[in-house]
Amino acid sequence: MENQGMRSTWCVGRFAFSLPAELAAAGRAQRIYRLDIHTEAIAAGAAAEQLWSARIARIAALRAPPGEQNPIVRQFALAPGIQAVWYFNSDRSSRFRVLEAARAFDDHVLVLARGGEVGKEPIVETLVRNVALGYVPGATSGFCVGAGSLPSLASRDEDTRATFVHSRTKAIEIRLSTATIGDTKSPSPMADIDQEARALAQAGAKLVVLKNAIRSAAGLDGEEGIVSLDSPGEGRSMRMTWFFPGVSGRSDQPEIRLRAVGPLDQRLVLDDAWNTLLASLRSTPPGPK
């Protein structure tokens, strides 16, 4: 994330975008090559070893499956500077396990996790090691995972999620999610809007469609929907969505879902955040081939 005056620039997966500086990240997750990957900041004066020790303690507190005394299978160095642990992720079977690894940098730690079956540990270890070593701190090309990115070749199995909440008006929330797709496409959030309106009306609420049209973002034509909601006991609010259905097998054109919600009396703030996001949404530059 980069601060640029009244705007902050974020990079999530294969897309970068700007938001008003008052919107802070409340959570994010990335998956590539069927591997969960993210970064965690290291507080000033803290050591990465403390973070790893805390993680091992949480894993050790898990219940082991039948026939096993310890949820931890093995701790080892996956590569120089990369700590790793195999552990059982189920208390019902010892067949499946998870490899978790961490690579420390000056101000953050890269954390990776990938499940695997008994007998496939070498394959999983090679994958996690290669991804960890391919990570570049501070980079924003390729696939962004937090404090850096993987300037690597594309994967056919990628997804990301990120949530941003307004620091002053906590009711304003923006969510972004992306996912590579196969041959089946999901319907737009606006596809069942009439049915939703009828269901809300039966509950005494009112939904009004303010906009349902095509809008371009990141060079892609997506469907933008804006609705107002008036619910008894919950007040009046707005919901904005933007949806691109994705192109099969294209990591640079995945399914994209954007969603913003907030109270109607904060519409100017919500509009600013929404329009800033859509106007700035762009693909990250590809990494070296």
N, C-alpha and C positions, 0 to 999 in steps of 0.2 A: 504494500500500500504506500502511495506517495501523496503527501499533502501539497496542494497547489492553491494556497490562499483559502478561498471559500469552498473549494472543491477538493475531494480526495479521489485518487485513481486507484482502482482495484483490479486485480488479475485473478480470475478463477477459471481453471481448466484452460480452454483454448480461446477465452474471451476476456477482454479488458473493457473497463467502463469507468465513468466518473459518477460520483454522488455528492450531494452537499456534505460539507465536513461534519455536520451535526449527526449524520447517520454513521453509526459504529457497527462493526461486525459483531453479531451475537452468536455466530456459529458457522462452521463450514466443514465440508467433507469432500474428498476426491477419491475416485477409484479408477485405476488404469491397469491393464493386464490382469484383471481380477484381483488386484492388490489395493488395499486401503492405504492411503498415504496422506500425511499432513505434517505441518511443522508446529512446534510449540516454542514460544518465547522463553528465554531464560532470564529470570529477574536479576537485576544488578547485584553482583556479589554472590550469586548462587552458582553451584557447579552442576554440570550436566550429569555427573555421577549421582548427585542427590535425586534428580528426576528419575534416573534409571532405577535406583534403589527403591524408590517409592512405587514404581511400576511393578517391579519384581515382588514387592510386598503384597500388592493388590492381587497379582496372579497367584501367589502362594496361598491366599485366603480362599481361593476357589475350591469347590468340592471335587475330589478325584473320582474317576469312574470306577466301577467294580473291579477289584483285583489290583488296583493301583493305590499306593500309599501317598503319593505326592502328585499334585496337578502339574508340577514342573517336570518335564521330561529331561531337558538338558540345557545348560547355559554355556555359551561359548562365544568366541570372536568370529564373526562371519567373514571379516576382513580387518586389516589394521584400522583401528578407529571406529569400527562398527560392532557394537555389542548386540547379541542375539539370544533368544530363548525360545525353545519349543515347549508348548504346554497343551494340555488337554482342554478343549473348549466345551466339553460336554461331560456331565457327571453320569451319563448312561452308557457311553461306549468309549473304548480306548482306540477305536479305529481312526477317528478323526482328531486332528490336532492343528494348532496354529503356530506359525513362526512369526515372532515379532522382533523387530530390529530397530536400532537407533544409531544415528550418526550425528555427532555433536559438532557445532560450529561456535563462533565467539558469542553470538547473541541468541541462538536458537538451536533446536534439536529437530532433525528429520526423523519421523516415526513411520515405520512401515509394518504392515501385517498381511499375511497371506495364509489361508487354510490349505491343508493337504492331507492325503490319506497315508497310512502306514506303507512304507516302501517307496514313496515318491518324494521323500525328504530331499535328496540331492537335486531334483529338478526345481523344487520350490526354493531351495537355498541359492541356486544359481540365478534364478529370476530376481529374487530380492536383492542379492548382492549387486547384480548388474544395474538395477534401477537405482539403488542407493549410491553407487559410484557414478552414475550418470547425472545425478542431481547437481545443479549449479546454483549456489546461493546468490540472491539478488537478481537473477535472470528473470526476464518476462517473455521469453520466446518459447514456443512449443506449448507444453502443458503445465500451467501454473498450479502450485500446490500450497502456497502460503508465502513464506519468506524467500522463495526461489522457484525454480521450474525445472522440468525435464525437457531440454531441447532435443527431443528424440523423435524417432519415427512415430507415425500415428498408430493407434491401436483401434481395433474394431469393437472394443469393449471398454467404454469410458463413461463415467457419469460424475456429476458434481452437484453440490448443493451449498447455498450460502444464504444466510439471513442477516438483515441489517435493521437496526432499531434506532429511532430518533432519540438522541440523548436527552432532549427536553420534553418532547411529546412522545412518551413511551408507546402510545396507542398507534403511532405510525410505524408500519413494518413493511419491509420490502424483501421478497424472496426471489431467488434465481435458482433454476435447476436446468441441467443439460444431461442428455443421455444419447449415446449412439443407438441407432435402431436397426432392426432387421427388415423383414418384408412387411411387417404389420405396423401400421401407424395408429397412434392414439387420437381420439377426437379432440377438438378444440374445447376449452373451458366454456365457450359460448354456445356449444352445440345443444345443450339441454337447458338453456336459459329460460325458455318459456315454461318448461316443466318445473324448474326451480321457483319461478315467479308464482305459479299456481299453488305450489306446496306452501310457500311462505304466506300467501294470501289466506289460506285455510287456517294458518296459525295466527292470523291477525296482523301480519307484517306486510310491507309493501316494497316491491323491487321494481325499479324503473330503469330501463336501458337508455343510457345517455349517448352511447356510441358503440357501434359494432361495424368496423371497417378494416380494410387492409392498410397497414402502416409499415414502411420499410425501416429496418434497423440492421446494422452490420452487413448491409448489402443484401439482406434477406427480406422477403415479403411475408410478414406475419399478420395474424389477426389480432387487432386490438379491441378489447371490450371494456367499457366503463359503465358501471351501474351504481345507482344510489340505493341504499337500504334504509328502511324506517321500521325498526322493530320495537314493540312494546317493552319497556324496561331496559332497552339497550341503546336507545337514542338513534340518531341518524348518522349514517356512515357512508363511505364510498369504497368501491373495490375496482381496481384496475388490473387487467390482464393483457398479456401479449404472448402469442403462441405461434411457434414455427414448428411444423410437424416433422421436420428432419428429412434427410435423404439416406436411404439404405447404404450402410457401409462407409459413410463419410464422416470422419471424426471432425472435419472442419464445418460440417453442416448437420449437427446433431439435432435432436428434438430440443427446443428451448422453451422454457416456461418462465415468464416473469409475472410477479403478482405483487401488488401494493394495496394496503388497506389503511384506513385512518378515519377519524371522525369528520363529518361534513364541515364542521366549523373550522377545520384545519385544512380546507381544500387547497388554499394557495400554497401552503407548505408541501402538501402531497403532490400537487401539480408540478411544482418546481423539481422535486426529487424525481418524479416519474419522467418528465420530459428531458431532464439532464441525463438520466440513465439511457433512455432510448436514443437520444441524439448522439451519445458518446459510445454506445456499444460497438465494438469492433473485434475482429479476429486478431489473435496474437500472431506475430510474425513466426513463420516456421523456423524450426531449428536447423542446424547444419545437417546435410544428408551424408 
